Amino acid sequence: MQDFIVWIDCEMTGLDIEKDHLIEIAVLITDKDLNVVAQGPEIVIHQSEEVMNNMNGKYIVHFDPYGSPFHLDWCKTHHGEASPIRSTTATTSSNPCLYMQSGLTAKVLASSIDIAQAEEQVLQFIQHHVPSPGMAPLAGNTVHTDKRFLEKEMPRIVKWLHYRIIDVSTVKELTRRWHVVLVTLCLPILTKSTRYPDLPKMNKKEVHRAMDDIKESIEELRYYRQHVFVKGP
């Protein structure tokens, strides 16, 4: 069997496992070298207006049209009507003070797919490519959080996958702390300098839609593979 990796990203109404719910899920499968094998469903899950109105999450600083700061709830703001928001905490490549709202809230309210239907669609896709349970790990960015919500609301998916996970955020944190040592040990000495270059800058869009986040996580791991990890003999 191929050494596949199952990438899943979820969007939630917040991070409280007792109160919050899944509102979007996407799945994509790569091989061990991070080549895409198959792109799976990207599903917006219906939730009631009451649930969406009770979304919570961290508060972030925004600016009104006159440049005065004010605070907005991250989930309610980010998943609101698709439009740019000026913020001190997020950036885009074109403007360091802009990011795009996802417009996900309206799609959730309009969706006719419930949790059970979404779970079945994702599981069927995974089983088509990974026909035996316990063979492929779950991967993503801070994916342990996604896994907790999947265990609560889509447990059959978690049971089909391997118990191990590949968390890109772990590699990120280790690289941030150790990359100078890794570069020193693993990369060839530069001929024109006694110092090793820092890692090239990696741009992230931070769209926070499920499939976009998966693809960005894969690109991030490819980046670490190229600049941090060394191929074996």
KOLDOKOL-445311 format. One line per field, with one value per residue: x, y, z of N, C-alpha, C in turn. Coordinates in pm, whole numbers, padded with zeros to 5 digits. Each point is the difference from the previous one (the first is absolute). Example, Ala and Ser with C-alpha at 12.3 -4.5 7.8 and 13.67 -1.06 7.14 Angstrom:
% KOLDOKOL-445311
n_east: c(01319	-00035)
n_north: c(-00569	00105)
n_up: c(00780	-00072)
ca_east: c(-00089	00082)
ca_north: c(00119	00119)
ca_up: c(00000	00006)
c_east: c(00090	-00077)
c_north: c(00120	00109)
c_up: c(00000	00073)
% end
This chain:
% KOLDOKOL-445311
n_east: c(00084	-00044	00108	-00132	-00023	-00086	-00016	-00030	-00086	-00027	-00113	00014	-00102	00099	00071	-00117	00062	-00036	00031	00115	-00017	00010	00059	00120	00010	00129	00022	00127	00039	00114	00104	00096	00008	-00123	00002	-00086	-00065	-00077	-00076	-00036	-00112	-00057	-00040	-00096	00006	-00126	-00016	-00069	-00090	-00064	00040	-00030	-00111	00018	00049	00106	00095	00126	00021	-00022	00104	-00105	-00013	-00061	-00092	-00004	00028	-00118	00072	-00049	-00065	00027	-00106	00107	-00068	-00072	00113	00086	-00099	00004	-00070	00024	00099	00079	00084	00010	00117	00028	-00081	-00038	00062	00006	00030	-00122	-00042	00097	-00107	00000	-00118	-00032	-00121	-00033	-00100	00061	-00028	-00009	00114	00038	-00056	00059	00097	-00016	00130	-00043	00029	-00107	-00062	00050	-00023	-00116	-00014	00049	-00073	-00100	00032	00018	-00111	-00037	00073	-00059	-00002	00110	-00063	00033	-00012	-00083	00102	-00054	-00010	00071	-00050	00069	00026	00069	-00015	00030	00099	00014	-00022	00090	00073	-00037	00021	00118	-00036	-00083	00018	-00003	-00102	-00025	00042	00130	00040	00106	00056	-00013	00057	-00034	-00089	00012	00001	-00104	-00050	00027	-00047	-00100	00003	-00003	-00063	00055	-00029	-00123	-00007	00057	-00082	-00104	00021	00037	00129	-00039	00029	-00102	-00036	00036	-00104	-00092	-00065	-00082	-00104	-00023	-00049	-00096	-00071	-00085	-00106	-00004	-00047	00034	00014	-00077	-00041	-00021	-00049	-00065	-00031	-00033	-00062	-00046	-00028	-00052	-00055	-00039	-00033	-00052	-00064	-00022	-00038	-00066	-00077	00084	00017	-00048	00097)
n_north: c(-00120	00103	00071	00000	00129	-00002	00103	00048	00091	00049	00059	00066	-00007	-00072	00011	00031	-00113	00060	00117	-00011	00030	-00107	00085	-00052	-00090	-00020	-00081	-00032	-00080	-00013	-00018	-00085	00030	00000	-00097	00083	-00091	00063	00091	-00004	-00033	00113	-00024	00084	-00002	-00037	00120	00001	00094	-00072	-00112	00052	00041	-00124	00021	-00066	00060	00009	00105	00074	00079	00079	00064	00104	00059	00039	-00131	00007	-00058	-00119	-00075	-00107	-00079	-00082	-00100	00081	00064	-00099	-00067	00132	00101	-00062	00055	00100	-00032	00122	-00059	00000	-00103	00047	-00062	00071	-00061	00043	-00028	00053	00074	-00088	-00055	-00112	00052	-00114	00066	-00073	00099	00080	-00056	00013	00118	00014	-00062	-00109	00004	-00108	-00011	-00078	00083	00103	-00061	-00036	00122	00055	-00080	00013	00127	00006	-00070	00084	00089	-00014	-00114	00014	-00025	00113	00033	00102	00082	00067	00095	00104	00121	-00022	-00112	00006	00130	-00013	-00076	00091	00092	-00061	-00018	00125	00052	-00050	-00078	-00032	00128	00041	-00083	00053	00112	00012	-00052	-00013	00118	00073	00068	00075	00035	-00131	-00030	00082	-00047	-00122	00031	00064	-00108	-00091	00080	00088	-00083	-00016	00129	00026	-00093	00050	00131	-00004	00011	00126	00015	00088	-00083	00047	00071	-00071	-00003	00096	-00063	-00026	00118	-00041	00031	00036	-00047	-00105	-00072	-00109	-00060	-00107	-00002	00130	-00023	-00104	00064	00097	-00091	-00055	00120	00022	-00121	00028	00118	-00056	-00081	00106	00080	-00097	-00088	-00097	-00028	-00119	-00084)
n_up: c(00000	-00070	00023	00004	-00016	00099	-00082	00119	-00039	00118	-00028	00113	00083	00041	00111	00051	00032	00112	-00055	-00062	-00130	-00076	-00084	-00010	-00097	-00015	-00104	00012	-00098	00068	-00081	00030	-00130	00050	-00092	-00057	00069	00087	-00060	00127	00063	-00029	00123	-00030	00131	-00013	00049	00110	-00019	00091	-00060	-00119	00059	00044	-00122	00047	00066	-00035	00075	-00108	-00023	-00023	-00117	00053	-00083	00129	-00004	00062	00096	-00031	00091	-00074	00017	00009	00057	00076	00026	00022	00055	00016	-00046	-00116	00068	-00041	00100	00049	00022	00132	-00018	-00118	-00096	-00111	-00114	-00028	00121	00073	-00027	-00098	00029	-00061	00026	00060	00059	00092	00082	-00105	-00036	00126	00010	-00119	00065	-00076	00022	00067	00128	00013	-00083	00066	00114	-00051	-00051	00110	00077	-00085	-00005	00131	00020	-00096	00065	00118	-00068	00073	00114	00063	-00127	00003	00027	00098	-00093	00044	00015	00113	-00064	00113	-00030	-00129	00043	00095	-00094	-00077	00107	00016	-00121	-00030	00101	-00099	-00028	00126	00015	-00118	00054	-00027	00116	-00080	00026	-00109	00098	-00103	00091	00024	-00130	-00010	00114	-00042	-00121	00058	00077	-00096	-00086	00084	00100	-00045	-00027	00118	00047	-00065	-00006	-00128	00027	00026	-00127	00003	00095	00116	-00039	00061	-00115	00035	00052	-00128	-00024	00081	-00106	00097	-00065	00083	-00101	00067	-00119	00019	-00127	00006	00121	-00052	-00112	00083	00074	-00112	-00049	00120	00000	-00125	00047	00109	-00082	-00077	00101	00061	-00063	00030	-00128	00024	00036)
ca_east: c(-00084	00073	00019	-00077	-00027	-00134	-00003	-00134	-00011	-00137	-00033	-00094	-00058	00090	00093	-00052	-00048	-00129	-00105	00011	-00036	00060	-00080	00057	00106	00057	00095	00088	00095	00129	00090	00098	00083	-00087	-00066	-00144	-00057	-00140	-00065	-00131	-00107	00008	-00141	-00053	-00095	-00106	-00026	-00111	00035	00034	00138	00092	00001	00072	00141	00096	00139	00083	-00030	00111	-00015	-00028	-00004	-00113	00046	00079	00126	-00008	-00008	-00108	00015	-00106	00017	00067	-00083	-00113	00052	00070	-00091	-00110	-00011	00132	00046	00125	-00005	00131	00028	00138	00046	00006	00051	-00001	00119	-00020	-00017	00035	-00105	-00125	-00023	-00132	-00098	-00020	-00136	-00044	-00123	-00117	00001	-00042	-00145	-00067	00033	-00098	00076	00020	00124	00004	00023	00137	00088	-00009	00069	00144	00045	-00001	00117	00120	00001	00028	00145	00065	-00105	00015	00009	00124	00116	00045	-00011	-00068	00098	-00053	00064	-00064	-00106	-00058	-00127	-00097	-00026	-00091	-00136	-00039	-00033	-00131	-00110	00019	00093	00037	00117	00117	00023	00055	00138	00101	-00008	00100	-00032	00110	-00041	00095	00033	00112	00120	00019	00055	00136	00082	00022	00096	00120	00041	00140	00079	-00025	00067	00144	00035	-00052	00018	00141	00060	-00001	00137	00030	-00034	00020	-00130	-00104	-00116	-00124	-00096	-00074	-00131	-00114	-00120	-00123	-00116	-00088	-00137	-00087	-00098	00059	00088	00112	00091	00072	00102	00104	00075	00086	00108	00088	00082	00096	00101	00089	00072	00105	00098	00040	00032	00099	-00029	00086	00092)
ca_north: c(00120	00125	00068	00123	00091	00057	00138	00050	00127	00033	00130	-00016	00123	00041	-00105	-00069	-00129	-00028	00090	00039	-00102	00006	00067	-00034	-00100	-00035	-00111	-00015	-00108	00005	-00111	00031	00111	00117	00018	-00019	-00120	00029	00105	-00049	00097	00119	00000	00096	-00074	00087	00025	00093	00140	00014	-00047	00094	00123	-00025	-00029	00073	-00008	00108	00134	00064	00144	00055	00145	00059	00081	00115	-00049	-00030	-00146	-00062	-00144	-00084	-00144	-00051	-00090	00072	00096	-00061	-00079	00084	00026	00006	00136	00026	00066	00050	-00062	00002	-00136	-00086	00070	-00062	00041	00130	00105	-00060	00016	-00053	-00141	-00019	-00082	-00121	-00015	-00136	-00003	-00008	-00132	-00097	00013	-00044	-00140	-00104	-00119	-00006	-00063	-00141	-00007	00043	-00108	-00111	00037	00002	-00137	-00075	00044	-00056	-00146	-00032	00009	-00072	-00101	-00073	00092	00009	00000	00134	00098	00128	00109	00135	00100	-00010	-00094	-00063	00069	-00058	-00139	00001	00023	-00118	-00106	00033	00013	-00092	-00099	-00109	00043	-00017	-00143	-00059	00045	-00041	00082	00105	00116	00083	00137	00094	00103	-00051	00024	00146	00042	-00053	00075	00134	-00010	-00078	-00004	00040	-00120	-00093	00053	-00019	-00141	-00072	00064	00019	00128	00099	00031	00143	00052	-00092	-00014	-00070	00087	-00035	-00063	00094	00037	-00076	00081	-00074	00084	-00004	00018	-00068	-00091	-00130	-00053	00094	-00023	-00126	00021	00084	-00085	-00086	00085	00031	-00117	-00010	00102	-00053	-00115	00049	00089	-00044	-00142	-00045	-00133	-00107	-00053)
ca_up: c(00000	-00006	00128	-00017	00112	-00011	00050	00031	00071	00040	00057	00110	00054	00108	00040	00118	-00046	00062	-00047	-00141	-00098	-00133	-00103	-00130	00000	-00130	00008	-00115	00025	-00068	00026	00103	-00047	-00001	-00128	00016	-00060	-00030	00078	00040	00014	00087	00037	00097	00083	00051	00141	00017	00021	00142	00017	-00063	00079	00124	-00026	00082	-00045	00053	-00048	-00070	-00015	-00133	-00005	-00070	-00114	00044	00055	00143	00021	00077	00007	-00055	00017	-00119	-00082	-00059	-00097	-00112	-00082	-00044	-00144	-00063	-00027	00071	00129	00042	00129	00046	00030	-00118	-00116	-00132	-00074	-00063	00100	00128	00099	-00052	-00024	-00056	00069	-00081	-00048	00029	00079	-00088	-00065	00102	00018	-00123	-00031	00032	00041	00145	00046	-00039	-00144	-00026	00046	-00095	-00124	00024	00027	-00125	-00077	00062	-00016	-00140	-00022	00110	00020	00126	00113	00075	-00089	-00039	00107	-00020	-00007	-00011	00084	00131	-00038	00119	00028	-00093	00040	00116	-00048	-00077	00096	00057	-00096	-00113	00056	-00092	-00076	00087	00021	-00122	-00020	00097	00121	-00005	-00082	-00051	00031	-00060	00099	00079	-00080	00001	00128	00011	-00094	00057	00109	-00028	-00140	-00016	00023	-00110	-00119	00019	-00010	-00115	-00129	-00035	00037	-00107	-00041	00009	00130	00111	00067	-00075	-00020	00070	-00089	-00084	00052	-00051	00008	00025	-00028	00117	-00048	00094	-00056	00030	-00103	-00013	00112	-00025	-00103	00059	00093	-00081	-00050	00112	00029	-00110	00029	00104	-00055	-00089	00062	00133	00004	-00097	-00052	00048	-00100)
c_east: c(00088	00007	-00067	-00013	-00136	00000	-00144	00012	-00147	-00008	-00108	-00059	00084	00086	-00045	-00066	-00138	-00113	00001	-00019	00078	-00093	00056	00108	00046	00104	00078	00103	00127	00074	00104	00090	-00080	-00053	-00148	-00044	-00144	-00049	-00142	-00103	00036	-00143	-00030	-00116	-00104	00002	-00109	00050	00039	00144	00098	00008	00079	00145	00088	00139	00077	-00043	00124	-00031	-00025	00004	-00127	00052	00088	00132	-00003	-00017	-00127	00015	-00121	00032	00054	-00092	-00113	00047	00056	-00094	-00122	00000	00138	00036	00130	-00025	00141	00026	00146	00057	00009	00043	-00032	00122	-00015	-00010	00027	-00107	-00134	-00004	-00144	-00088	-00040	-00139	-00061	-00133	-00124	-00009	-00045	-00152	-00076	00023	-00112	00067	00023	00129	00012	00028	00143	00099	00001	00074	00151	00053	00004	00120	00127	00009	00027	00151	00080	-00097	00010	00014	00139	00126	00056	-00017	-00082	00104	-00071	00081	-00076	-00116	-00056	-00131	-00110	-00038	-00096	-00144	-00049	-00037	-00138	-00112	00011	00094	00041	00123	00126	00033	00061	00148	00093	-00008	00105	-00046	00130	-00044	00106	00042	00113	00132	00033	00070	00143	00095	00034	00108	00135	00056	00144	00090	-00017	00068	00150	00042	-00028	00028	00148	00049	-00001	00144	00036	-00032	00029	-00129	-00096	-00121	-00118	-00095	-00070	-00139	-00109	-00126	-00122	-00118	-00097	-00146	-00101	-00129	00068	00098	00121	00102	00078	00114	00114	00086	00096	00118	00099	00091	00101	00117	00100	00081	00118	00112	00053	00047	00100	-00036	00100	00090	-00070)
c_north: c(00125	00064	00137	00078	00064	00137	00043	00135	00028	00147	-00023	00134	00056	-00118	-00074	-00130	-00033	00080	00022	-00118	00020	00075	-00023	-00106	-00024	-00108	-00010	-00108	00023	-00132	00045	00117	00129	00036	-00031	-00124	00025	00112	-00042	00110	00114	00035	00107	-00068	00096	00008	00106	00143	00024	-00042	00102	00132	-00015	-00041	00079	-00022	00119	00133	00062	00148	00036	00152	00046	00088	00118	-00042	-00032	-00150	-00040	-00150	-00071	-00146	-00060	-00081	00076	00096	-00070	-00075	00078	00020	00022	00143	00023	00073	00047	-00047	00013	-00140	-00090	00082	-00074	00052	00141	00114	-00058	00013	-00053	-00152	-00015	-00081	-00115	-00011	-00135	-00005	-00015	-00136	-00109	00002	-00052	-00147	-00094	-00128	00003	-00075	-00143	-00016	00039	-00109	-00115	00031	-00004	-00141	-00084	00037	-00061	-00150	-00043	-00005	-00074	-00109	-00080	00100	-00001	00011	00140	00097	00122	00110	00134	00094	00011	-00098	-00076	00065	-00052	-00141	-00007	00021	-00116	-00116	00021	-00013	-00093	-00113	-00110	00035	-00024	-00148	-00066	00034	-00058	00091	00111	00115	00065	00144	00097	00107	-00045	00024	00149	00044	-00051	00074	00138	-00002	-00057	00018	00042	-00121	-00097	00046	-00023	-00144	-00058	00063	00021	00140	00094	00043	00147	00058	-00104	-00022	-00073	00091	-00044	-00066	00105	00027	-00082	00083	-00088	00095	00005	00024	-00056	-00050	-00135	-00049	00091	-00025	-00130	00023	00085	-00080	-00092	00080	00033	-00118	-00026	00096	-00051	-00118	00046	00072	-00049	-00145	-00036	-00141	-00101	-00053	-00091)
c_up: c(00000	00139	-00006	00131	-00024	00069	00021	00068	00027	00039	00104	00043	00113	00038	00126	-00043	00057	-00063	-00151	-00094	-00130	-00096	-00140	00018	-00143	00021	-00130	00036	-00081	00021	00103	-00037	-00019	-00138	00017	-00077	-00041	00090	00028	00014	00094	00035	00103	00072	00057	00152	00009	00020	00145	00027	-00056	00076	00129	-00024	00095	-00053	00053	-00060	-00063	-00018	-00146	00009	-00071	-00113	00037	00066	00147	00021	00074	-00012	-00060	00026	-00129	-00087	-00069	-00108	-00122	-00092	-00046	-00150	-00060	-00037	00076	00132	00034	00142	00036	00010	-00121	-00120	-00127	-00073	-00057	00100	00137	00106	-00049	00007	-00046	00093	-00092	-00060	00034	00075	-00088	-00068	00097	00017	-00121	-00031	00041	00048	00150	00033	-00049	-00149	-00035	00041	-00101	-00129	00016	00022	-00127	-00088	00057	-00025	-00143	-00026	00107	00044	00129	00115	00064	-00083	-00029	00116	-00042	00003	-00012	00088	00131	-00010	00120	00039	-00091	00044	00118	-00044	-00085	00092	00059	-00103	-00121	00041	-00096	-00083	00082	00018	-00123	-00019	00106	00122	00002	-00090	-00049	00016	-00050	00100	00092	-00073	-00001	00128	00020	-00093	00054	00108	-00043	-00141	-00022	00018	-00117	-00128	00009	-00023	-00138	-00135	-00030	00036	-00120	-00031	00022	00138	00107	00077	-00091	-00015	00084	-00100	-00086	00057	-00065	00021	00019	-00016	00117	-00040	00099	-00064	-00007	-00107	-00022	00111	-00017	-00099	00054	00098	-00075	-00055	00110	00033	-00112	00021	00104	-00053	-00085	00075	00134	00002	-00110	-00044	00054	-00111	-00099)
% end
